[in-house]
Amino acid sequence: MQRFAMPTALVFAAALALSGCAAGGGGGDTAGSTEDNCTTVAGHVRDISNGVQNTLASATSADELEEYLEEAKSRVTEAADEAESDDLETAVDDFAATLEGVGEYADGLEEAPSEEDPETTTLQQDPDALAEQQAAVQEAAGEVASVCSAEEE
C-alpha cells in the first residue's frame, strides 16, 4: 500500500506545480506579478514540505529517503531561482538549509527487519526525532508563506 502513496503524491504535487505555473500568466502590473510569484513559490515550498514530511514518515529504506531528499533539494533550488524578492529568496534558502538538516538526520538512520515481516526492512526512527524533523520542515515552509503575507500588506 505504501508503494502507491509516493507516486500518487508526486502526481498530485506535479499537478499543483503545473496549475501554479499556468495561473502565473504573463505581463500585467508588477505588484500583482510579485504577489503571484510569491504565492507560486510558497506553493512549491509547501508541496515540497508536505512531500518531505510524508516521505520521512513512510520511507522504508535509506536509499528511498535519500533519493527523495535529493529531488526535494533540486526543487527548492528551482523555487529559489523563481523568487523575485530578496526576502522570499532568503526564506527559501532557509528552507533549503532545513532540508540539509533533514538530510543529516536521514544519514544517521539505520535499516532493520520489519517486525511484521522479517523479509522486509524498515527505517528505524525515534518518534520524537522524527517529529522534530517534520516540525522543522513545516516551520521553515511556514516562514516562506509568512514572507508572502507580509508582502501583500
DSSP file (Angstrom, degrees, kcal/mol; ACC not computed):
  #  RESIDUE AA STRUCTURE BP1 BP2  ACC     N-H-->O    O-->H-N    N-H-->O    O-->H-N    TCO  KAPPA ALPHA  PHI   PSI    X-CA   Y-CA   Z-CA
    1    1 A M    >>        0   0    0      0, 0.0     3,-1.0     0, 0.0     4,-0.8   0.000 360.0 360.0 360.0 -38.5    0.0    0.0    0.0
    2    2 A Q  H 3>  +     0   0    0      1,-0.2     4,-1.1     2,-0.2     3,-0.5   0.802 360.0  66.3 -66.0 -28.2    2.8    2.4    0.8
    3    3 A R  H 34 S+     0   0    0      1,-0.2    -1,-0.2     2,-0.2     3,-0.0   0.796 101.1  49.1 -64.4 -28.0    4.3    1.9   -2.6
    4    4 A F  H <> S+     0   0    0     -3,-1.0     4,-1.8     1,-0.2    -1,-0.2   0.723  98.8  67.9 -83.1 -22.5    1.3    3.6   -4.2
    5    5 A A  H  X S+     0   0    0     -4,-0.8     4,-2.6    -3,-0.5     5,-0.2   0.906  97.5  51.2 -66.0 -42.3    1.3    6.6   -1.8
    6    6 A M  H  X S+     0   0    0     -4,-1.1     4,-2.5     2,-0.2     5,-0.2   0.953 111.5  44.1 -64.6 -52.2    4.6    8.1   -3.2
    7    7 A P  H  > S+     0   0    0      0, 0.0     4,-2.5     0, 0.0    -1,-0.2   0.902 114.9  51.1 -61.1 -37.3    3.7    8.1   -6.9
    8    8 A T  H  X S+     0   0    0     -4,-1.8     4,-2.5     1,-0.2    -2,-0.2   0.927 110.7  48.2 -63.3 -43.9    0.2    9.5   -6.1
    9    9 A A  H  X S+     0   0    0     -4,-2.6     4,-2.7     1,-0.2    -1,-0.2   0.895 112.0  49.6 -63.5 -39.9    1.8   12.2   -4.0
   10   10 A L  H  X S+     0   0    0     -4,-2.5     4,-2.5     2,-0.2    -1,-0.2   0.900 110.9  48.9 -67.0 -40.3    4.2   13.0   -6.8
   11   11 A V  H  X S+     0   0    0     -4,-2.5     4,-2.4    -5,-0.2    -2,-0.2   0.928 113.2  47.9 -63.6 -43.8    1.5   13.2   -9.4
   12   12 A F  H  X S+     0   0    0     -4,-2.5     4,-2.3     2,-0.2    -2,-0.2   0.927 112.7  48.1 -62.7 -45.2   -0.6   15.4   -7.1
   13   13 A A  H  X S+     0   0    0     -4,-2.7     4,-2.6     1,-0.2    -1,-0.2   0.893 111.6  50.6 -63.2 -39.9    2.4   17.7   -6.5
   14   14 A A  H  X S+     0   0    0     -4,-2.5     4,-2.7     2,-0.2    -1,-0.2   0.906 109.4  50.8 -65.3 -40.3    3.2   17.9  -10.2
   15   15 A A  H  X S+     0   0    0     -4,-2.4     4,-2.5     2,-0.2    -2,-0.2   0.913 111.4  48.0 -63.6 -41.6   -0.4   18.8  -11.0
   16   16 A L  H  X S+     0   0    0     -4,-2.3     4,-2.3     2,-0.2    -2,-0.2   0.913 111.8  50.0 -63.8 -41.9   -0.3   21.6   -8.4
   17   17 A A  H  X S+     0   0    0     -4,-2.6     4,-2.3     1,-0.2    -2,-0.2   0.926 112.2  47.2 -63.3 -44.0    3.0   22.8   -9.7
   18   18 A L  H  X S+     0   0    0     -4,-2.7     4,-2.5     1,-0.2    -1,-0.2   0.902 112.0  49.3 -65.3 -40.3    1.7   22.9  -13.3
   19   19 A S  H  X S+     0   0    0     -4,-2.5     4,-2.0     1,-0.2    -1,-0.2   0.871 110.3  52.0 -68.2 -33.6   -1.5   24.6  -12.2
   20   20 A G  H  X S+     0   0    0     -4,-2.3     4,-1.0     2,-0.2    -2,-0.2   0.899 111.2  46.8 -65.6 -40.8    0.5   27.2  -10.3
   21   21 A C  H  X S+     0   0    0     -4,-2.3     4,-0.6     1,-0.2     3,-0.4   0.903 112.9  49.2 -67.3 -40.4    2.7   27.9  -13.4
   22   22 A A  H >< S+     0   0    0     -4,-2.5     3,-0.7     1,-0.2    -2,-0.2   0.865 109.6  51.7 -67.4 -35.2   -0.4   28.1  -15.6
   23   23 A A  H 3< S+     0   0    0     -4,-2.0    -1,-0.2     1,-0.2    -2,-0.2   0.715  92.6  76.6 -74.0 -19.4   -2.0   30.5  -13.2
   24   24 A G  H 3< S+     0   0    0     -4,-1.0    -1,-0.2    -3,-0.4    -2,-0.2   0.822  74.7 176.0 -62.6 -32.0    1.0   32.8  -13.2
   25   25 A G    <<  -     0   0    0     -3,-0.7     2,-0.3    -4,-0.6    -1,-0.1  -0.225  27.1 -94.7  63.3-150.4    0.2   34.2  -16.6
   26   26 A G  S    S+     0   0    0      0, 0.0    -1,-0.0     0, 0.0     7,-0.0  -0.982  72.8  11.9-160.8 159.8    2.3   36.9  -18.0
   27   27 A G        +     0   0    0     -2,-0.3     2,-0.0     1,-0.1     6,-0.0  -0.230  69.2 112.5  67.0-158.4    2.5   40.6  -18.2
   28   28 A G  S    S-     0   0    0      4,-0.1    -1,-0.1     5,-0.0     2,-0.1  -0.241  76.8 -26.3  86.1-176.4    0.2   42.8  -16.1
   29   29 A D     >  -     0   0    0      1,-0.1     4,-1.9    -2,-0.0     5,-0.1  -0.420  55.2-129.3 -75.1 150.4    1.2   45.1  -13.2
   30   30 A T  H  > S+     0   0    0      2,-0.2     4,-2.6     1,-0.2     5,-0.2   0.811 103.7  58.1 -72.6 -31.0    4.3   44.3  -11.3
   31   31 A A  H  > S+     0   0    0      2,-0.2     4,-2.1     1,-0.2    -1,-0.2   0.948 111.4  42.4 -63.8 -47.1    2.7   44.4   -7.8
   32   32 A G  H  > S+     0   0    0      1,-0.2     4,-2.8     2,-0.2    -2,-0.2   0.888 113.5  53.8 -63.5 -38.7    0.3   41.7   -8.8
   33   33 A S  H  X S+     0   0    0     -4,-1.9     4,-2.7     2,-0.2    -2,-0.2   0.899 108.2  48.8 -62.9 -42.0    3.0   39.8  -10.5
   34   34 A T  H  X S+     0   0    0     -4,-2.6     4,-2.6     2,-0.2    -1,-0.2   0.907 112.8  47.8 -65.3 -42.2    5.2   39.9   -7.4
   35   35 A E  H  X S+     0   0    0     -4,-2.1     4,-2.6     2,-0.2    -2,-0.2   0.924 113.1  48.2 -63.9 -43.8    2.3   38.6   -5.2
   36   36 A D  H  X S+     0   0    0     -4,-2.8     4,-2.6     2,-0.2    -2,-0.2   0.914 112.0  50.0 -61.4 -43.0    1.6   35.9   -7.8
   37   37 A N  H  X S+     0   0    0     -4,-2.7     4,-2.9     2,-0.2     5,-0.2   0.928 111.2  48.5 -60.6 -45.8    5.2   34.9   -7.8
   38   38 A C  H  X S+     0   0    0     -4,-2.6     4,-2.9     1,-0.2     5,-0.2   0.925 112.6  48.0 -61.8 -44.7    5.4   34.8   -4.1
   39   39 A T  H  X S+     0   0    0     -4,-2.6     4,-2.1     2,-0.2    -1,-0.2   0.900 112.9  48.7 -63.3 -41.0    2.2   32.7   -3.9
   40   40 A T  H  X S+     0   0    0     -4,-2.6     4,-2.1     2,-0.2    -2,-0.2   0.938 113.9  44.8 -64.8 -47.2    3.6   30.3   -6.6
   41   41 A V  H  X S+     0   0    0     -4,-2.9     4,-2.5     1,-0.2    -2,-0.2   0.924 113.4  50.6 -63.9 -43.9    7.0   29.9   -4.9
   42   42 A A  H  X S+     0   0    0     -4,-2.9     4,-2.6    -5,-0.2    -1,-0.2   0.873 108.8  53.1 -62.1 -36.3    5.3   29.4   -1.5
   43   43 A G  H  X S+     0   0    0     -4,-2.1     4,-2.4    -5,-0.2    -1,-0.2   0.901 108.5  49.1 -64.5 -41.2    3.0   26.8   -3.0
   44   44 A H  H  X S+     0   0    0     -4,-2.1     4,-2.5     2,-0.2    -2,-0.2   0.933 112.6  47.8 -61.9 -45.3    6.1   24.9   -4.4
   45   45 A V  H  X S+     0   0    0     -4,-2.5     4,-3.0     1,-0.2    -2,-0.2   0.908 110.5  51.7 -63.7 -41.6    7.7   25.1   -1.0
   46   46 A R  H  X S+     0   0    0     -4,-2.6     4,-2.7     2,-0.2    -1,-0.2   0.926 110.8  48.3 -60.1 -44.8    4.5   23.9    0.7
   47   47 A D  H  X S+     0   0    0     -4,-2.4     4,-2.4     2,-0.2    -2,-0.2   0.913 113.2  47.1 -62.5 -42.9    4.3   20.9   -1.7
   48   48 A I  H  X S+     0   0    0     -4,-2.5     4,-2.8     2,-0.2     5,-0.2   0.926 111.5  51.9 -63.2 -44.6    7.9   20.0   -1.1
   49   49 A S  H  X S+     0   0    0     -4,-3.0     4,-2.6     1,-0.2    -2,-0.2   0.930 110.7  47.2 -57.6 -48.5    7.4   20.4    2.7
   50   50 A N  H  X S+     0   0    0     -4,-2.7     4,-2.5     1,-0.2    -1,-0.2   0.915 113.1  49.3 -61.2 -43.1    4.5   18.0    2.6
   51   51 A G  H  X S+     0   0    0     -4,-2.4     4,-2.7     2,-0.2    -2,-0.2   0.905 111.6  48.0 -63.3 -42.2    6.3   15.5    0.5
   52   52 A V  H  X S+     0   0    0     -4,-2.8     4,-2.8     2,-0.2    -2,-0.2   0.937 112.7  48.5 -65.0 -45.5    9.4   15.5    2.7
   53   53 A Q  H  X S+     0   0    0     -4,-2.6     4,-1.7    -5,-0.2    -2,-0.2   0.921 114.8  45.2 -61.1 -43.5    7.3   15.1    5.9
   54   54 A N  H  X S+     0   0    0     -4,-2.5     4,-1.7    -5,-0.2    -1,-0.2   0.905 113.6  49.1 -66.2 -41.4    5.3   12.2    4.3
   55   55 A T  H  X S+     0   0    0     -4,-2.7     4,-2.4     1,-0.2    -2,-0.2   0.893 107.8  54.7 -67.4 -39.0    8.4   10.6    3.0
   56   56 A L  H  < S+     0   0    0     -4,-2.8    -1,-0.2     1,-0.2    -2,-0.2   0.915 113.4  42.8 -57.0 -42.4   10.2   10.9    6.3
   57   57 A A  H  < S+     0   0    0     -4,-1.7    -1,-0.2    -5,-0.2    -2,-0.2   0.771 126.0  30.3 -76.5 -26.4    7.3    9.1    8.0
   58   58 A S  H  < S+     0   0    0     -4,-1.7    -2,-0.2    -5,-0.1    -3,-0.2   0.529  80.3 123.2-116.3  -6.1    6.8    6.4    5.3
   59   59 A A     <  -     0   0    0     -4,-2.4    64,-0.6    -5,-0.2     3,-0.1  -0.303  38.0-167.3 -61.2 138.0   10.2    5.6    3.7
   60   60 A T        +     0   0    0     62,-0.2     2,-0.3     1,-0.1    -1,-0.1   0.528  68.5  35.6-103.3  -9.0   11.1    2.0    4.0
   61   61 A S  S  > S-     0   0    0      1,-0.1     4,-2.0    61,-0.1     5,-0.2  -0.988  71.9-126.6-144.0 154.2   14.8    2.4    3.0
   62   62 A A  H  > S+     0   0    0     -2,-0.3     4,-2.8     1,-0.2     5,-0.2   0.867 113.0  55.2 -64.3 -36.4   17.6    4.9    3.5
   63   63 A D  H  > S+     0   0    0      2,-0.2     4,-2.6     1,-0.2    -1,-0.2   0.914 106.7  50.0 -63.6 -43.3   18.1    4.9   -0.3
   64   64 A E  H  > S+     0   0    0      2,-0.2     4,-2.1     1,-0.2    -2,-0.2   0.923 114.0  45.1 -60.6 -45.2   14.4    5.8   -0.9
   65   65 A L  H  X S+     0   0    0     -4,-2.0     4,-2.5     2,-0.2    -2,-0.2   0.920 113.6  49.1 -66.4 -44.7   14.6    8.7    1.6
   66   66 A E  H  X S+     0   0    0     -4,-2.8     4,-2.1     1,-0.2    -2,-0.2   0.908 111.0  50.4 -61.6 -42.6   18.0    9.9    0.2
   67   67 A E  H  X S+     0   0    0     -4,-2.6     4,-1.9     1,-0.2    -1,-0.2   0.916 112.2  46.9 -62.5 -43.8   16.7    9.9   -3.3
   68   68 A Y  H  X S+     0   0    0     -4,-2.1     4,-2.7     1,-0.2    -2,-0.2   0.910 110.7  51.9 -66.8 -40.7   13.5   11.8   -2.4
   69   69 A L  H  X S+     0   0    0     -4,-2.5     4,-2.6     2,-0.2    -1,-0.2   0.883 108.3  51.5 -64.1 -37.7   15.5   14.4   -0.4
   70   70 A E  H  X S+     0   0    0     -4,-2.1     4,-1.9     2,-0.2    -1,-0.2   0.912 111.3  47.6 -63.8 -41.8   17.9   15.0   -3.3
   71   71 A E  H  X S+     0   0    0     -4,-1.9     4,-2.2     2,-0.2    -2,-0.2   0.917 111.8  50.7 -63.5 -42.7   14.9   15.6   -5.6
   72   72 A A  H  X S+     0   0    0     -4,-2.7     4,-2.2     1,-0.2    -2,-0.2   0.907 108.6  51.4 -62.4 -42.3   13.3   17.9   -3.0
   73   73 A K  H  X S+     0   0    0     -4,-2.6     4,-2.1     1,-0.2    -1,-0.2   0.894 109.4  50.9 -62.5 -39.3   16.6   19.9   -2.7
   74   74 A S  H  X S+     0   0    0     -4,-1.9     4,-1.9     1,-0.2    -1,-0.2   0.914 110.1  49.1 -63.6 -42.7   16.6   20.3   -6.5
   75   75 A R  H  X S+     0   0    0     -4,-2.2     4,-2.1     1,-0.2    -2,-0.2   0.860 109.2  52.7 -65.9 -35.0   13.0   21.5   -6.5
   76   76 A V  H  X S+     0   0    0     -4,-2.2     4,-2.7     2,-0.2    -1,-0.2   0.896 106.1  53.7 -67.3 -39.1   13.9   24.0   -3.7
   77   77 A T  H  X S+     0   0    0     -4,-2.1     4,-2.0     1,-0.2    -2,-0.2   0.914 109.2  49.0 -60.2 -42.5   16.8   25.3   -5.8
   78   78 A E  H  X S+     0   0    0     -4,-1.9     4,-1.2     2,-0.2    -1,-0.2   0.903 110.5  50.8 -62.9 -40.9   14.3   25.9   -8.7
   79   79 A A  H  X S+     0   0    0     -4,-2.1     4,-1.0     1,-0.2     3,-0.4   0.906 109.1  50.9 -63.9 -41.2   11.9   27.7   -6.3
   80   80 A A  H  < S+     0   0    0     -4,-2.7     3,-0.5     1,-0.2    -1,-0.2   0.882 107.1  54.2 -63.8 -37.4   14.7   29.9   -5.1
   81   81 A D  H  < S+     0   0    0     -4,-2.0    -1,-0.2     1,-0.2    -2,-0.2   0.794 107.7  51.1 -65.9 -27.4   15.6   30.8   -8.7
   82   82 A E  H  < S+     0   0    0     -4,-1.2    -1,-0.2    -3,-0.4    -2,-0.2   0.689  83.2 112.4 -81.5 -20.1   12.0   31.8   -9.3
   83   83 A A     <  -     0   0    0     -4,-1.0   -45,-0.1    -3,-0.5   -49,-0.0  -0.312  47.1-168.8 -62.1 131.3   11.8   34.1   -6.2
   84   84 A E        +     0   0    0    -50,-0.2     2,-0.3    -2,-0.0    -1,-0.1   0.503  65.1  60.2-100.6  -6.5   11.5   37.8   -7.3
   85   85 A S  S  > S-     0   0    0      1,-0.1     4,-2.4   -51,-0.1     5,-0.2  -0.916  76.8-129.8-122.8 152.1   12.2   39.4   -3.9
   86   86 A D  H  > S+     0   0    0     -2,-0.3     4,-2.5     1,-0.2     5,-0.2   0.891 109.5  53.1 -63.4 -40.2   15.2   39.2   -1.6
   87   87 A D  H  > S+     0   0    0      2,-0.2     4,-2.2     1,-0.2    -1,-0.2   0.911 111.1  46.3 -62.9 -42.5   13.0   38.3    1.4
   88   88 A L  H  > S+     0   0    0      2,-0.2     4,-2.5     1,-0.2     5,-0.2   0.921 111.9  50.7 -66.0 -43.5   11.4   35.4   -0.4
   89   89 A E  H  X S+     0   0    0     -4,-2.4     4,-2.4     1,-0.2    -2,-0.2   0.905 110.6  49.9 -61.2 -40.8   14.7   34.2   -1.7
   90   90 A T  H  X S+     0   0    0     -4,-2.5     4,-2.3     2,-0.2    -1,-0.2   0.919 110.5  49.5 -63.2 -44.1   16.2   34.3    1.8
   91   91 A A  H  X S+     0   0    0     -4,-2.2     4,-2.0     1,-0.2    -2,-0.2   0.892 112.0  48.1 -63.6 -39.7   13.2   32.4    3.2
   92   92 A V  H  X S+     0   0    0     -4,-2.5     4,-2.3     2,-0.2    -1,-0.2   0.890 110.4  51.8 -68.3 -38.6   13.5   29.7    0.5
   93   93 A D  H  X S+     0   0    0     -4,-2.4     4,-2.1     2,-0.2    -2,-0.2   0.887 108.7  51.3 -63.0 -38.1   17.3   29.4    1.2
   94   94 A D  H  X S+     0   0    0     -4,-2.3     4,-1.9     2,-0.2    -2,-0.2   0.888 108.5  51.6 -65.0 -38.6   16.5   29.0    4.9
   95   95 A F  H  X S+     0   0    0     -4,-2.0     4,-2.0     2,-0.2    -2,-0.2   0.913 108.2  51.8 -62.2 -42.3   14.0   26.2    3.9
   96   96 A A  H  X S+     0   0    0     -4,-2.3     4,-1.7     1,-0.2    -2,-0.2   0.887 107.1  53.0 -61.6 -39.1   16.8   24.6    1.8
   97   97 A A  H  X S+     0   0    0     -4,-2.1     4,-1.8     1,-0.2    -1,-0.2   0.877 106.1  53.6 -64.1 -36.8   19.1   24.7    4.9
   98   98 A T  H  X S+     0   0    0     -4,-1.9     4,-1.9     1,-0.2    -1,-0.2   0.903 106.2  52.5 -63.3 -40.2   16.4   22.9    6.9
   99   99 A L  H  X S+     0   0    0     -4,-2.0     4,-2.4     1,-0.2    -1,-0.2   0.856 104.2  56.6 -64.0 -34.0   16.3   20.2    4.2
  100  100 A E  H  X S+     0   0    0     -4,-1.7     4,-2.0     2,-0.2    -1,-0.2   0.916 106.5  50.2 -61.1 -41.6   20.1   19.9    4.6
  101  101 A G  H  X S+     0   0    0     -4,-1.8     4,-2.2     2,-0.2    -2,-0.2   0.878 108.6  51.5 -62.7 -38.7   19.5   19.2    8.3
  102  102 A V  H  X S+     0   0    0     -4,-1.9     4,-2.9     2,-0.2    -1,-0.2   0.895 107.5  53.7 -64.6 -39.2   16.9   16.6    7.4
  103  103 A G  H  X S+     0   0    0     -4,-2.4     4,-2.0     2,-0.2    -2,-0.2   0.900 108.0  49.3 -61.2 -41.3   19.5   15.0    5.1
  104  104 A E  H  X S+     0   0    0     -4,-2.0     4,-0.8     2,-0.2    -1,-0.2   0.909 111.8  49.2 -64.0 -41.7   22.0   14.8    8.0
  105  105 A Y  H >< S+     0   0    0     -4,-2.2     3,-1.0     1,-0.2     4,-0.3   0.935 110.8  50.3 -60.0 -46.4   19.3   13.3   10.2
  106  106 A A  H >< S+     0   0    0     -4,-2.9     3,-1.5     1,-0.3    -2,-0.2   0.835 100.9  63.1 -64.0 -33.7   18.5   10.7    7.5
  107  107 A D  H 3< S+     0   0    0     -4,-2.0    -1,-0.3     1,-0.3    -2,-0.2   0.797 101.5  52.9 -61.2 -27.3   22.2    9.8    7.1
  108  108 A G  T << S+     0   0    0     -3,-1.0    -1,-0.3    -4,-0.8    -2,-0.2   0.491  86.5 107.1 -87.4  -3.2   22.1    8.5   10.7
  109  109 A L    <   -     0   0    0     -3,-1.5     2,-0.3    -4,-0.3    16,-0.1  -0.476  55.1-152.8 -78.5 147.6   19.1    6.3   10.2
  110  110 A E  E     -A  124   0A   0     14,-0.7    14,-3.2    -2,-0.2     2,-0.3  -0.891   9.6-129.2-119.4 150.8   19.6    2.5   10.0
  111  111 A E  E     +A  123   0A   0     -2,-0.3    12,-0.2    12,-0.2   -50,-0.1  -0.757  30.5 170.2 -96.4 144.8   17.5   -0.2    8.3
  112  112 A A  E     -A  122   0A   0     10,-2.5    10,-3.0    -2,-0.3     3,-0.1  -0.965  42.7 -78.8-146.4 160.1   16.3   -3.2   10.2
  113  113 A P  E     -A  121   0A   0      0, 0.0     8,-0.3     0, 0.0     2,-0.1  -0.334  53.7-108.2 -61.1 142.9   14.0   -6.1    9.5
  114  114 A S        -     0   0    0      6,-3.8     6,-0.2     3,-0.8     7,-0.0  -0.413  14.6-134.0 -69.5 145.0   10.3   -5.2   10.0
  115  115 A E  S    S+     0   0    0      1,-0.2    -1,-0.1    -2,-0.1     6,-0.0   0.866 107.3  46.9 -67.6 -35.1    8.5   -6.7   13.0
  116  116 A E  S    S+     0   0    0      1,-0.3    -1,-0.2     2,-0.1    -2,-0.0   0.866 130.4  16.2 -74.2 -37.4    5.6   -7.7   10.8
  117  117 A D    >   -     0   0    0      3,-0.2     3,-2.5     1,-0.1    -3,-0.8  -0.846  62.2-163.1-142.5  99.9    7.7   -9.2    8.0
  118  118 A P  T 3  S+     0   0    0      0, 0.0    -1,-0.1     0, 0.0    -3,-0.1   0.668  91.4  65.0 -59.6 -15.6   11.3  -10.1    8.7
  119  119 A E  T 3  S+     0   0    0     -6,-0.1     2,-0.4     2,-0.0     0, 0.0   0.670  96.4  68.6 -77.3 -16.9   11.9  -10.3    5.0
  120  120 A T  S <  S-     0   0    0     -3,-2.5    -6,-3.8    -6,-0.2     2,-0.3  -0.831  75.8-142.2-106.8 139.6   11.2   -6.6    4.7
  121  121 A T  E     -A  113   0A   0     -2,-0.4     2,-0.3    -8,-0.3   -10,-0.1  -0.716  16.0-173.4 -99.4 153.2   13.4   -3.8    6.0
  122  122 A T  E     -A  112   0A   0    -10,-3.0   -10,-2.5    -2,-0.3     2,-0.4  -0.934  31.7-100.7-135.2 160.7   12.2   -0.6    7.6
  123  123 A L  E     -A  111   0A   0    -64,-0.6     2,-0.8    -2,-0.3   -12,-0.2  -0.684  32.0-132.9 -81.6 134.2   14.0    2.5    8.8
  124  124 A Q  E     +A  110   0A   0    -14,-3.2   -14,-0.7    -2,-0.4     2,-0.4  -0.804  36.8 171.2 -90.2 113.1   14.5    2.7   12.5
  125  125 A Q        -     0   0    0     -2,-0.8     3,-0.0   -16,-0.1   -16,-0.0  -0.958  37.2-126.4-127.2 141.7   13.4    6.1   13.7
  126  126 A D     >  -     0   0    0     -2,-0.4     4,-2.7     1,-0.1     5,-0.2  -0.748  23.9-139.0 -78.4 124.2   12.9    7.6   17.1
  127  127 A P  H  > S+     0   0    0      0, 0.0     4,-2.4     0, 0.0     5,-0.2   0.851 101.7  50.4 -57.3 -35.9    9.4    9.1   17.0
  128  128 A D  H  > S+     0   0    0      2,-0.2     4,-2.1     1,-0.2     5,-0.1   0.914 111.9  46.5 -68.8 -41.9   10.5   12.2   18.9
  129  129 A A  H  > S+     0   0    0      2,-0.2     4,-2.2     1,-0.2    -1,-0.2   0.894 112.8  50.9 -66.1 -39.6   13.4   12.9   16.5
  130  130 A L  H  X S+     0   0    0     -4,-2.7     4,-2.6     2,-0.2    -2,-0.2   0.941 110.6  48.2 -61.5 -47.8   11.1   12.2   13.5
  131  131 A A  H  X S+     0   0    0     -4,-2.4     4,-2.5    -5,-0.2    -2,-0.2   0.872 109.8  53.7 -61.5 -37.3    8.5   14.7   14.9
  132  132 A E  H  X S+     0   0    0     -4,-2.1     4,-2.1     2,-0.2    -1,-0.2   0.914 110.2  46.4 -64.0 -43.2   11.3   17.3   15.4
  133  133 A Q  H  X S+     0   0    0     -4,-2.2     4,-2.1     2,-0.2    -2,-0.2   0.920 113.3  48.7 -65.3 -44.2   12.4   17.0   11.8
  134  134 A Q  H  X S+     0   0    0     -4,-2.6     4,-2.4     1,-0.2    -2,-0.2   0.903 111.3  50.1 -63.3 -40.6    8.9   17.2   10.5
  135  135 A A  H  X S+     0   0    0     -4,-2.5     4,-2.8     1,-0.2    -1,-0.2   0.896 109.0  52.0 -64.9 -39.6    8.2   20.3   12.7
  136  136 A A  H  X S+     0   0    0     -4,-2.1     4,-2.3     2,-0.2    -1,-0.2   0.912 111.3  46.9 -63.2 -42.1   11.4   22.0   11.5
  137  137 A V  H  X S+     0   0    0     -4,-2.1     4,-2.2     2,-0.2    -2,-0.2   0.924 113.9  47.8 -65.1 -44.5   10.4   21.4    7.8
  138  138 A Q  H  X S+     0   0    0     -4,-2.4     4,-2.1     1,-0.2    -2,-0.2   0.899 112.0  49.5 -64.0 -41.2    6.8   22.7    8.5
  139  139 A E  H  X S+     0   0    0     -4,-2.8     4,-1.7     2,-0.2    -1,-0.2   0.915 110.5  49.7 -64.8 -43.2    8.1   25.7   10.3
  140  140 A A  H  X S+     0   0    0     -4,-2.3     4,-1.2     1,-0.2    -1,-0.2   0.887 111.7  48.7 -64.2 -38.4   10.6   26.6    7.5
  141  141 A A  H  X S+     0   0    0     -4,-2.2     4,-1.8     1,-0.2    -1,-0.2   0.876 108.3  55.3 -67.6 -36.4    7.8   26.3    4.9
  142  142 A G  H  X S+     0   0    0     -4,-2.1     4,-2.2     1,-0.2    -2,-0.2   0.843 102.0  57.1 -63.3 -34.1    5.6   28.5    7.1
  143  143 A E  H  X S+     0   0    0     -4,-1.7     4,-1.8     2,-0.2    -1,-0.2   0.872 104.5  51.9 -65.0 -36.7    8.2   31.2    7.1
  144  144 A V  H  X S+     0   0    0     -4,-1.2     4,-1.5     1,-0.2    -2,-0.2   0.939 110.7  47.6 -63.9 -45.3    8.1   31.3    3.3
  145  145 A A  H  X S+     0   0    0     -4,-1.8     4,-2.0     1,-0.2    -2,-0.2   0.870 107.9  56.9 -62.8 -36.6    4.3   31.7    3.5
  146  146 A S  H  X S+     0   0    0     -4,-2.2     4,-2.5     1,-0.2    -1,-0.2   0.873 101.6  55.9 -63.1 -37.2    4.8   34.4    6.1
  147  147 A V  H  X S+     0   0    0     -4,-1.8     4,-2.1     1,-0.2    -1,-0.2   0.916 107.8  49.2 -60.9 -41.9    7.0   36.4    3.7
  148  148 A C  H  X S+     0   0    0     -4,-1.5     4,-1.4     2,-0.2    -2,-0.2   0.901 109.7  50.9 -65.3 -39.8    4.2   36.3    1.1
  149  149 A S  H  X S+     0   0    0     -4,-2.0     4,-0.8     1,-0.2    -1,-0.2   0.906 111.3  48.5 -62.9 -41.2    1.7   37.5    3.7
  150  150 A A  H  < S+     0   0    0     -4,-2.5     3,-0.5     1,-0.2    -2,-0.2   0.864 109.3  52.6 -67.4 -36.4    4.0   40.4    4.7
  151  151 A E  H  < S+     0   0    0     -4,-2.1    -1,-0.2     1,-0.2    -2,-0.2   0.772 103.5  58.2 -71.2 -25.5    4.5   41.4    1.0
  152  152 A E  H  <        0   0    0     -4,-1.4    -1,-0.2     1,-0.2    -2,-0.2   0.770 360.0 360.0 -73.5 -25.5    0.7   41.5    0.5
  153  153 A E     <        0   0    0     -4,-0.8    -1,-0.2    -3,-0.5    -2,-0.2   0.481 360.0 360.0 -73.0 360.0    0.3   44.1    3.2
